[in-house]
Amino acid sequence: MNMQVLDARRDASGGYKVDVTRGERVGRVSSEWFSRPDDERFLSLGELAAMVRGRADHSRSRLVETSRIHVEASRSNAERLALVLPGADAPVEPNHWSFGQLAAQIGAPAAYLRQLPAALAGINLQYGLTSHRAEQIKTFETDDGRVELRAVTGPDYGRIYDHELVEAVQRIAGNGTGDTRWKVPGVLDWSRGVYNPRVDITKDTTTLYASDRDVFLFLVDDLNPIEVGRLPDGTPDLYFRGFYCWNSEVGAKTLGIASFYLRAVCQNRNLWGVEDFQEITIRHSKYAASRFAHEAASALTRFANSSPMPFINGIKAARAKIVARTDEDRSDFLRNRGFSKAETARIIDTVLAEEGRKPESIFDFVQGITALARDKPHQDARLDLEGRAKKLLDRAA
């Protein structure tokens, strides 16, 4: 890497000039950022890990015969309902989430039951538990001064604890605050097109989240830019590595890890200029914990320690592979790959507007296709276009 060139790209604030009109826009982190209240935002991985580890230490999971569960309702409190589990010292109170899971396990409509007085809802639940054909459920209880039923799942549910994911990230990212190369991201200055990797980590800027149902973490290696080719004005096209991961130990979602290269992160935590997006997910099935140890955690470590050269070489190969030199070539190239006449025209016009010339290489067409995808209002259509662009890029490598 030519560090003199990269230094020339830095401005007085220590940021990097980037071109976010290229690549994909990924809004997953932004959705998390918008939806999280302050008490679900953490300023370091250490703080986050302490919270999720603490609640796991006060939790227990067990298999229970449904016919031996007794539903207890209070006549003095029409909204209070508790379960007496076999072998338990005290009743457990379901929260909103676990109540819905319990109702689903016995085939009862949770929304309807919530509208009933607790005594009447209890009668319905008791009948469903007594006649439950699967005979067993797995409960997950947390005793933090009050025994709460956090989750109710099938007997083969394979729990991956939230702290296991957070601790796997800590092994490569430390505290996530800059003590390693992996950190909470900086912010793009739209007015200058400069991405500044150094911003204070606050409740507004953090990308480390956890609720009573899940965890979500997003980190970047944005102090070590990667140059992959040149922009139309001759300056370097810079990327950074990033990943996000998520989990729910109470069955609200799968475990997943997404890794990618990106050009910037904006104030609202949208990811801009994303390339080479890769994702793995693990369902919480019977052997999920083993799969996490052998697949997800190791994949995260491999990505963190891997060389960017395969990515760099792939982009260079796509830039070098010329597939069209005439208008007829361009039209045939896209139409033969399933693009409509209107889409073909828009892709070509987009490249012409952004590059100052018509598309010739695989990389040119990929950039035009991803630009078209960004304008699609429906996610399915957008993902389809992005998938087709990725296939083109992969074939060029």
Contacts in CASP RR format, 6 or more apart in sequence:
PFRMAT RR
TARGET T0000
AUTHOR 0000-0000-0000
METHOD contacts of the structure
MODEL  1
MNMQVLDARRDASGGYKVDVTRGERVGRVSSEWFSRPDDERFLSLGELAA
MVRGRADHSRSRLVETSRIHVEASRSNAERLALVLPGADAPVEPNHWSFG
QLAAQIGAPAAYLRQLPAALAGINLQYGLTSHRAEQIKTFETDDGRVELR
AVTGPDYGRIYDHELVEAVQRIAGNGTGDTRWKVPGVLDWSRGVYNPRVD
ITKDTTTLYASDRDVFLFLVDDLNPIEVGRLPDGTPDLYFRGFYCWNSEV
GAKTLGIASFYLRAVCQNRNLWGVEDFQEITIRHSKYAASRFAHEAASAL
TRFANSSPMPFINGIKAARAKIVARTDEDRSDFLRNRGFSKAETARIIDT
VLAEEGRKPESIFDFVQGITALARDKPHQDARLDLEGRAKKLLDRAA
1 226 0 8 1.000
1 227 0 8 1.000
2 227 0 8 1.000
2 236 0 8 1.000
5 227 0 8 1.000
5 236 0 8 1.000
6 16 0 8 1.000
6 225 0 8 1.000
6 227 0 8 1.000
6 236 0 8 1.000
6 238 0 8 1.000
9 16 0 8 1.000
9 17 0 8 1.000
9 225 0 8 1.000
9 235 0 8 1.000
9 236 0 8 1.000
9 238 0 8 1.000
10 16 0 8 1.000
11 17 0 8 1.000
11 192 0 8 1.000
11 194 0 8 1.000
13 194 0 8 1.000
13 196 0 8 1.000
14 196 0 8 1.000
14 197 0 8 1.000
14 198 0 8 1.000
15 194 0 8 1.000
15 195 0 8 1.000
15 196 0 8 1.000
15 197 0 8 1.000
15 198 0 8 1.000
16 194 0 8 1.000
16 195 0 8 1.000
16 197 0 8 1.000
16 225 0 8 1.000
16 238 0 8 1.000
17 192 0 8 1.000
17 193 0 8 1.000
17 194 0 8 1.000
17 235 0 8 1.000
17 238 0 8 1.000
18 188 0 8 1.000
18 193 0 8 1.000
18 194 0 8 1.000
18 195 0 8 1.000
18 238 0 8 1.000
18 263 0 8 1.000
18 264 0 8 1.000
18 272 0 8 1.000
19 231 0 8 1.000
19 237 0 8 1.000
19 263 0 8 1.000
20 188 0 8 1.000
20 193 0 8 1.000
20 263 0 8 1.000
20 264 0 8 1.000
20 272 0 8 1.000
20 273 0 8 1.000
21 354 0 8 1.000
21 371 0 8 1.000
22 237 0 8 1.000
22 263 0 8 1.000
22 273 0 8 1.000
22 354 0 8 1.000
22 367 0 8 1.000
22 370 0 8 1.000
22 371 0 8 1.000
23 263 0 8 1.000
23 272 0 8 1.000
23 273 0 8 1.000
23 274 0 8 1.000
23 275 0 8 1.000
23 366 0 8 1.000
23 367 0 8 1.000
23 370 0 8 1.000
23 371 0 8 1.000
24 273 0 8 1.000
24 274 0 8 1.000
24 275 0 8 1.000
24 277 0 8 1.000
24 370 0 8 1.000
24 373 0 8 1.000
24 374 0 8 1.000
24 386 0 8 1.000
25 270 0 8 1.000
25 271 0 8 1.000
25 272 0 8 1.000
25 273 0 8 1.000
25 274 0 8 1.000
25 374 0 8 1.000
26 260 0 8 1.000
26 262 0 8 1.000
26 270 0 8 1.000
26 271 0 8 1.000
26 274 0 8 1.000
26 277 0 8 1.000
27 269 0 8 1.000
27 270 0 8 1.000
27 271 0 8 1.000
28 244 0 8 1.000
28 258 0 8 1.000
28 271 0 8 1.000
29 207 0 8 1.000
29 218 0 8 1.000
29 244 0 8 1.000
29 265 0 8 1.000
29 269 0 8 1.000
29 270 0 8 1.000
29 271 0 8 1.000
30 268 0 8 1.000
30 269 0 8 1.000
30 270 0 8 1.000
30 271 0 8 1.000
32 207 0 8 1.000
32 209 0 8 1.000
32 216 0 8 1.000
32 218 0 8 1.000
32 269 0 8 1.000
33 207 0 8 1.000
33 268 0 8 1.000
33 269 0 8 1.000
34 268 0 8 1.000
36 209 0 8 1.000
36 211 0 8 1.000
38 203 0 8 1.000
40 209 0 8 1.000
40 210 0 8 1.000
40 211 0 8 1.000
41 203 0 8 1.000
41 206 0 8 1.000
41 208 0 8 1.000
41 209 0 8 1.000
42 48 0 8 1.000
42 51 0 8 1.000
42 206 0 8 1.000
42 208 0 8 1.000
42 209 0 8 1.000
42 210 0 8 1.000
43 177 0 8 1.000
43 201 0 8 1.000
43 202 0 8 1.000
43 203 0 8 1.000
43 206 0 8 1.000
43 208 0 8 1.000
44 175 0 8 1.000
44 176 0 8 1.000
44 177 0 8 1.000
44 201 0 8 1.000
44 208 0 8 1.000
45 166 0 8 1.000
45 169 0 8 1.000
45 170 0 8 1.000
45 173 0 8 1.000
45 174 0 8 1.000
45 175 0 8 1.000
45 176 0 8 1.000
45 177 0 8 1.000
45 208 0 8 1.000
45 217 0 8 1.000
46 170 0 8 1.000
46 175 0 8 1.000
47 208 0 8 1.000
48 166 0 8 1.000
48 208 0 8 1.000
48 210 0 8 1.000
48 215 0 8 1.000
48 217 0 8 1.000
49 163 0 8 1.000
49 166 0 8 1.000
49 167 0 8 1.000
49 170 0 8 1.000
51 210 0 8 1.000
52 161 0 8 1.000
52 162 0 8 1.000
52 163 0 8 1.000
52 166 0 8 1.000
52 210 0 8 1.000
52 215 0 8 1.000
53 163 0 8 1.000
53 166 0 8 1.000
53 167 0 8 1.000
54 163 0 8 1.000
55 142 0 8 1.000
55 144 0 8 1.000
56 161 0 8 1.000
56 162 0 8 1.000
56 163 0 8 1.000
56 249 0 8 1.000
58 142 0 8 1.000
58 143 0 8 1.000
58 144 0 8 1.000
59 140 0 8 1.000
59 141 0 8 1.000
59 142 0 8 1.000
59 143 0 8 1.000
59 150 0 8 1.000
60 140 0 8 1.000
60 141 0 8 1.000
60 143 0 8 1.000
61 138 0 8 1.000
61 139 0 8 1.000
61 140 0 8 1.000
61 141 0 8 1.000
61 159 0 8 1.000
62 85 0 8 1.000
62 138 0 8 1.000
62 139 0 8 1.000
63 136 0 8 1.000
63 137 0 8 1.000
63 138 0 8 1.000
63 155 0 8 1.000
64 85 0 8 1.000
64 86 0 8 1.000
64 136 0 8 1.000
64 137 0 8 1.000
64 138 0 8 1.000
64 139 0 8 1.000
65 86 0 8 1.000
65 135 0 8 1.000
65 136 0 8 1.000
66 105 0 8 1.000
66 106 0 8 1.000
66 128 0 8 1.000
66 129 0 8 1.000
66 130 0 8 1.000
66 132 0 8 1.000
66 134 0 8 1.000
66 135 0 8 1.000
66 136 0 8 1.000
66 137 0 8 1.000
67 129 0 8 1.000
67 130 0 8 1.000
67 132 0 8 1.000
67 135 0 8 1.000
68 85 0 8 1.000
68 86 0 8 1.000
69 83 0 8 1.000
69 84 0 8 1.000
69 85 0 8 1.000
69 86 0 8 1.000
69 129 0 8 1.000
70 83 0 8 1.000
70 84 0 8 1.000
70 126 0 8 1.000
71 81 0 8 1.000
71 82 0 8 1.000
71 83 0 8 1.000
71 84 0 8 1.000
71 122 0 8 1.000
71 123 0 8 1.000
71 125 0 8 1.000
71 126 0 8 1.000
71 129 0 8 1.000
72 81 0 8 1.000
72 82 0 8 1.000
72 83 0 8 1.000
72 84 0 8 1.000
72 91 0 8 1.000
73 80 0 8 1.000
73 81 0 8 1.000
73 82 0 8 1.000
73 117 0 8 1.000
73 118 0 8 1.000
73 119 0 8 1.000
73 121 0 8 1.000
73 122 0 8 1.000
74 80 0 8 1.000
74 81 0 8 1.000
74 118 0 8 1.000
74 119 0 8 1.000
75 119 0 8 1.000
77 118 0 8 1.000
78 117 0 8 1.000
78 118 0 8 1.000
78 119 0 8 1.000
79 118 0 8 1.000
80 93 0 8 1.000
80 118 0 8 1.000
81 93 0 8 1.000
81 94 0 8 1.000
81 99 0 8 1.000
81 118 0 8 1.000
81 121 0 8 1.000
81 122 0 8 1.000
81 125 0 8 1.000
82 91 0 8 1.000
82 92 0 8 1.000
82 93 0 8 1.000
82 94 0 8 1.000
83 91 0 8 1.000
83 92 0 8 1.000
83 93 0 8 1.000
83 94 0 8 1.000
83 149 0 8 1.000
84 91 0 8 1.000
85 92 0 8 1.000
85 139 0 8 1.000
85 141 0 8 1.000
88 147 0 8 1.000
90 147 0 8 1.000
91 147 0 8 1.000
92 139 0 8 1.000
92 141 0 8 1.000
92 147 0 8 1.000
92 148 0 8 1.000
92 149 0 8 1.000
93 146 0 8 1.000
93 147 0 8 1.000
93 148 0 8 1.000
93 149 0 8 1.000
94 100 0 8 1.000
94 102 0 8 1.000
94 148 0 8 1.000
94 149 0 8 1.000
94 152 0 8 1.000
95 148 0 8 1.000
95 149 0 8 1.000
95 150 0 8 1.000
95 212 0 8 1.000
97 150 0 8 1.000
97 151 0 8 1.000
97 212 0 8 1.000
97 213 0 8 1.000
97 250 0 8 1.000
97 252 0 8 1.000
98 140 0 8 1.000
98 149 0 8 1.000
98 150 0 8 1.000
98 151 0 8 1.000
98 152 0 8 1.000
98 250 0 8 1.000
99 110 0 8 1.000
99 113 0 8 1.000
99 114 0 8 1.000
100 110 0 8 1.000
100 152 0 8 1.000
101 151 0 8 1.000
101 152 0 8 1.000
101 153 0 8 1.000
101 251 0 8 1.000
102 125 0 8 1.000
102 137 0 8 1.000
102 149 0 8 1.000
102 152 0 8 1.000
103 109 0 8 1.000
103 110 0 8 1.000
103 113 0 8 1.000
103 125 0 8 1.000
104 110 0 8 1.000
105 132 0 8 1.000
105 134 0 8 1.000
105 137 0 8 1.000
105 152 0 8 1.000
105 153 0 8 1.000
105 154 0 8 1.000
106 125 0 8 1.000
106 128 0 8 1.000
106 129 0 8 1.000
106 131 0 8 1.000
106 132 0 8 1.000
107 128 0 8 1.000
108 124 0 8 1.000
108 125 0 8 1.000
108 128 0 8 1.000
113 121 0 8 1.000
113 124 0 8 1.000
113 125 0 8 1.000
114 121 0 8 1.000
116 124 0 8 1.000
134 154 0 8 1.000
134 155 0 8 1.000
136 154 0 8 1.000
136 155 0 8 1.000
137 152 0 8 1.000
137 153 0 8 1.000
137 154 0 8 1.000
137 155 0 8 1.000
138 152 0 8 1.000
138 153 0 8 1.000
138 154 0 8 1.000
138 155 0 8 1.000
138 157 0 8 1.000
139 149 0 8 1.000
139 151 0 8 1.000
139 152 0 8 1.000
140 149 0 8 1.000
140 150 0 8 1.000
140 151 0 8 1.000
140 152 0 8 1.000
140 153 0 8 1.000
140 159 0 8 1.000
140 249 0 8 1.000
140 250 0 8 1.000
141 147 0 8 1.000
141 148 0 8 1.000
141 149 0 8 1.000
141 150 0 8 1.000
142 148 0 8 1.000
142 150 0 8 1.000
150 212 0 8 1.000
150 250 0 8 1.000
151 249 0 8 1.000
151 250 0 8 1.000
151 251 0 8 1.000
153 251 0 8 1.000
153 284 0 8 1.000
156 285 0 8 1.000
156 286 0 8 1.000
157 251 0 8 1.000
157 284 0 8 1.000
157 285 0 8 1.000
158 284 0 8 1.000
158 285 0 8 1.000
158 286 0 8 1.000
158 287 0 8 1.000
158 288 0 8 1.000
158 289 0 8 1.000
159 249 0 8 1.000
159 284 0 8 1.000
159 288 0 8 1.000
159 289 0 8 1.000
160 247 0 8 1.000
160 249 0 8 1.000
160 255 0 8 1.000
160 282 0 8 1.000
160 284 0 8 1.000
160 288 0 8 1.000
160 289 0 8 1.000
160 292 0 8 1.000
161 249 0 8 1.000
162 210 0 8 1.000
162 214 0 8 1.000
162 215 0 8 1.000
162 247 0 8 1.000
162 248 0 8 1.000
162 249 0 8 1.000
164 247 0 8 1.000
164 289 0 8 1.000
164 292 0 8 1.000
165 215 0 8 1.000
165 217 0 8 1.000
165 245 0 8 1.000
165 246 0 8 1.000
165 247 0 8 1.000
165 255 0 8 1.000
165 292 0 8 1.000
165 296 0 8 1.000
166 215 0 8 1.000
166 217 0 8 1.000
168 296 0 8 1.000
168 297 0 8 1.000
168 300 0 8 1.000
168 301 0 8 1.000
169 217 0 8 1.000
169 219 0 8 1.000
169 245 0 8 1.000
169 300 0 8 1.000
171 301 0 8 1.000
172 180 0 8 1.000
172 182 0 8 1.000
172 300 0 8 1.000
172 301 0 8 1.000
172 304 0 8 1.000
172 305 0 8 1.000
173 180 0 8 1.000
173 182 0 8 1.000
173 183 0 8 1.000
173 219 0 8 1.000
173 304 0 8 1.000
174 180 0 8 1.000
174 182 0 8 1.000
176 182 0 8 1.000
176 183 0 8 1.000
176 184 0 8 1.000
176 208 0 8 1.000
176 219 0 8 1.000
177 183 0 8 1.000
177 184 0 8 1.000
177 201 0 8 1.000
178 223 0 8 1.000
181 221 0 8 1.000
181 223 0 8 1.000
181 224 0 8 1.000
182 219 0 8 1.000
182 220 0 8 1.000
182 221 0 8 1.000
182 304 0 8 1.000
183 197 0 8 1.000
183 219 0 8 1.000
183 220 0 8 1.000
183 221 0 8 1.000
183 222 0 8 1.000
183 223 0 8 1.000
184 201 0 8 1.000
184 205 0 8 1.000
184 206 0 8 1.000
184 207 0 8 1.000
184 208 0 8 1.000
184 218 0 8 1.000
184 219 0 8 1.000
184 220 0 8 1.000
185 197 0 8 1.000
185 207 0 8 1.000
185 218 0 8 1.000
185 219 0 8 1.000
185 220 0 8 1.000
185 222 0 8 1.000
185 265 0 8 1.000
185 269 0 8 1.000
186 195 0 8 1.000
186 196 0 8 1.000
186 197 0 8 1.000
186 198 0 8 1.000
186 199 0 8 1.000
186 205 0 8 1.000
186 220 0 8 1.000
186 222 0 8 1.000
186 265 0 8 1.000
187 195 0 8 1.000
187 196 0 8 1.000
187 199 0 8 1.000
187 205 0 8 1.000
187 265 0 8 1.000
187 266 0 8 1.000
187 267 0 8 1.000
188 194 0 8 1.000
188 195 0 8 1.000
188 196 0 8 1.000
188 264 0 8 1.000
188 265 0 8 1.000
188 266 0 8 1.000
188 267 0 8 1.000
188 272 0 8 1.000
189 195 0 8 1.000
189 196 0 8 1.000
190 266 0 8 1.000
193 264 0 8 1.000
195 222 0 8 1.000
195 263 0 8 1.000
195 264 0 8 1.000
195 265 0 8 1.000
197 220 0 8 1.000
197 222 0 8 1.000
197 223 0 8 1.000
197 240 0 8 1.000
198 223 0 8 1.000
199 205 0 8 1.000
207 217 0 8 1.000
207 218 0 8 1.000
207 219 0 8 1.000
207 244 0 8 1.000
207 269 0 8 1.000
208 217 0 8 1.000
208 218 0 8 1.000
209 215 0 8 1.000
209 216 0 8 1.000
209 217 0 8 1.000
210 216 0 8 1.000
212 250 0 8 1.000
213 248 0 8 1.000
213 250 0 8 1.000
213 251 0 8 1.000
213 252 0 8 1.000
214 246 0 8 1.000
214 247 0 8 1.000
214 248 0 8 1.000
214 250 0 8 1.000
214 252 0 8 1.000
214 253 0 8 1.000
215 246 0 8 1.000
215 247 0 8 1.000
215 248 0 8 1.000
216 244 0 8 1.000
216 245 0 8 1.000
216 246 0 8 1.000
217 244 0 8 1.000
217 245 0 8 1.000
217 246 0 8 1.000
218 242 0 8 1.000
218 243 0 8 1.000
218 244 0 8 1.000
218 269 0 8 1.000
219 242 0 8 1.000
219 243 0 8 1.000
219 244 0 8 1.000
220 240 0 8 1.000
220 241 0 8 1.000
220 242 0 8 1.000
220 262 0 8 1.000
220 265 0 8 1.000
221 240 0 8 1.000
221 241 0 8 1.000
221 242 0 8 1.000
222 240 0 8 1.000
222 265 0 8 1.000
224 240 0 8 1.000
224 241 0 8 1.000
225 238 0 8 1.000
225 239 0 8 1.000
225 240 0 8 1.000
226 238 0 8 1.000
226 239 0 8 1.000
226 240 0 8 1.000
226 241 0 8 1.000
226 261 0 8 1.000
226 308 0 8 1.000
226 311 0 8 1.000
226 312 0 8 1.000
227 236 0 8 1.000
227 237 0 8 1.000
227 238 0 8 1.000
227 239 0 8 1.000
228 237 0 8 1.000
228 238 0 8 1.000
228 239 0 8 1.000
228 311 0 8 1.000
228 312 0 8 1.000
228 315 0 8 1.000
228 316 0 8 1.000
229 236 0 8 1.000
229 237 0 8 1.000
229 315 0 8 1.000
229 316 0 8 1.000
229 319 0 8 1.000
230 236 0 8 1.000
230 237 0 8 1.000
231 237 0 8 1.000
232 354 0 8 1.000
232 355 0 8 1.000
232 356 0 8 1.000
238 263 0 8 1.000
239 261 0 8 1.000
239 262 0 8 1.000
239 263 0 8 1.000
239 275 0 8 1.000
239 308 0 8 1.000
239 311 0 8 1.000
240 261 0 8 1.000
240 262 0 8 1.000
240 263 0 8 1.000
241 259 0 8 1.000
241 260 0 8 1.000
241 261 0 8 1.000
241 303 0 8 1.000
241 308 0 8 1.000
242 259 0 8 1.000
242 260 0 8 1.000
242 261 0 8 1.000
242 262 0 8 1.000
243 257 0 8 1.000
243 258 0 8 1.000
243 259 0 8 1.000
243 260 0 8 1.000
243 300 0 8 1.000
243 303 0 8 1.000
243 304 0 8 1.000
244 257 0 8 1.000
244 258 0 8 1.000
245 255 0 8 1.000
245 256 0 8 1.000
245 257 0 8 1.000
245 258 0 8 1.000
245 296 0 8 1.000
245 300 0 8 1.000
246 253 0 8 1.000
246 255 0 8 1.000
246 256 0 8 1.000
247 253 0 8 1.000
247 254 0 8 1.000
247 255 0 8 1.000
247 256 0 8 1.000
248 254 0 8 1.000
248 255 0 8 1.000
251 284 0 8 1.000
254 281 0 8 1.000
254 282 0 8 1.000
254 283 0 8 1.000
254 284 0 8 1.000
255 281 0 8 1.000
255 282 0 8 1.000
255 284 0 8 1.000
255 288 0 8 1.000
255 292 0 8 1.000
255 296 0 8 1.000
256 279 0 8 1.000
256 280 0 8 1.000
256 281 0 8 1.000
256 282 0 8 1.000
256 296 0 8 1.000
257 279 0 8 1.000
257 280 0 8 1.000
257 296 0 8 1.000
257 299 0 8 1.000
257 300 0 8 1.000
258 277 0 8 1.000
258 278 0 8 1.000
258 279 0 8 1.000
259 277 0 8 1.000
259 278 0 8 1.000
259 279 0 8 1.000
259 299 0 8 1.000
259 300 0 8 1.000
259 303 0 8 1.000
260 271 0 8 1.000
260 274 0 8 1.000
260 275 0 8 1.000
260 276 0 8 1.000
260 277 0 8 1.000
260 278 0 8 1.000
261 274 0 8 1.000
261 275 0 8 1.000
261 276 0 8 1.000
261 308 0 8 1.000
261 311 0 8 1.000
262 271 0 8 1.000
262 272 0 8 1.000
262 273 0 8 1.000
262 274 0 8 1.000
262 275 0 8 1.000
263 272 0 8 1.000
263 273 0 8 1.000
263 274 0 8 1.000
264 271 0 8 1.000
264 272 0 8 1.000
264 273 0 8 1.000
265 271 0 8 1.000
265 272 0 8 1.000
266 272 0 8 1.000
275 311 0 8 1.000
275 315 0 8 1.000
275 393 0 8 1.000
276 311 0 8 1.000
276 390 0 8 1.000
276 393 0 8 1.000
277 386 0 8 1.000
277 390 0 8 1.000
280 295 0 8 1.000
280 296 0 8 1.000
280 299 0 8 1.000
282 288 0 8 1.000
282 291 0 8 1.000
282 292 0 8 1.000
282 295 0 8 1.000
282 296 0 8 1.000
310 397 0 8 1.000
313 397 0 8 1.000
314 393 0 8 1.000
314 396 0 8 1.000
314 397 0 8 1.000
315 363 0 8 1.000
315 393 0 8 1.000
317 362 0 8 1.000
317 396 0 8 1.000
317 397 0 8 1.000
318 361 0 8 1.000
318 362 0 8 1.000
318 363 0 8 1.000
318 366 0 8 1.000
318 392 0 8 1.000
318 393 0 8 1.000
318 396 0 8 1.000
318 397 0 8 1.000
319 361 0 8 1.000
319 362 0 8 1.000
319 363 0 8 1.000
320 361 0 8 1.000
321 361 0 8 1.000
321 362 0 8 1.000
321 363 0 8 1.000
321 396 0 8 1.000
322 360 0 8 1.000
322 361 0 8 1.000
323 329 0 8 1.000
323 333 0 8 1.000
323 360 0 8 1.000
323 361 0 8 1.000
323 362 0 8 1.000
323 365 0 8 1.000
324 330 0 8 1.000
324 332 0 8 1.000
324 333 0 8 1.000
324 359 0 8 1.000
324 360 0 8 1.000
324 365 0 8 1.000
325 360 0 8 1.000
327 358 0 8 1.000
330 344 0 8 1.000
330 348 0 8 1.000
330 358 0 8 1.000
330 359 0 8 1.000
331 344 0 8 1.000
331 348 0 8 1.000
333 365 0 8 1.000
334 343 0 8 1.000
334 344 0 8 1.000
334 347 0 8 1.000
334 348 0 8 1.000
334 365 0 8 1.000
335 341 0 8 1.000
335 344 0 8 1.000
337 388 0 8 1.000
337 392 0 8 1.000
339 347 0 8 1.000
343 372 0 8 1.000
346 372 0 8 1.000
347 359 0 8 1.000
347 365 0 8 1.000
347 368 0 8 1.000
347 369 0 8 1.000
347 371 0 8 1.000
347 372 0 8 1.000
348 358 0 8 1.000
348 359 0 8 1.000
350 367 0 8 1.000
350 368 0 8 1.000
350 371 0 8 1.000
350 372 0 8 1.000
351 357 0 8 1.000
351 358 0 8 1.000
351 359 0 8 1.000
351 364 0 8 1.000
351 365 0 8 1.000
351 367 0 8 1.000
351 368 0 8 1.000
351 371 0 8 1.000
352 358 0 8 1.000
352 359 0 8 1.000
354 367 0 8 1.000
354 368 0 8 1.000
354 371 0 8 1.000
355 364 0 8 1.000
355 367 0 8 1.000
359 365 0 8 1.000
359 367 0 8 1.000
359 368 0 8 1.000
362 392 0 8 1.000
362 393 0 8 1.000
362 395 0 8 1.000
362 396 0 8 1.000
363 393 0 8 1.000
363 396 0 8 1.000
365 389 0 8 1.000
365 392 0 8 1.000
366 389 0 8 1.000
366 392 0 8 1.000
366 393 0 8 1.000
368 389 0 8 1.000
369 385 0 8 1.000
369 386 0 8 1.000
369 388 0 8 1.000
369 389 0 8 1.000
369 392 0 8 1.000
370 385 0 8 1.000
370 386 0 8 1.000
370 389 0 8 1.000
372 385 0 8 1.000
373 381 0 8 1.000
373 382 0 8 1.000
373 385 0 8 1.000
373 386 0 8 1.000
373 389 0 8 1.000
374 382 0 8 1.000
376 382 0 8 1.000
376 385 0 8 1.000
END
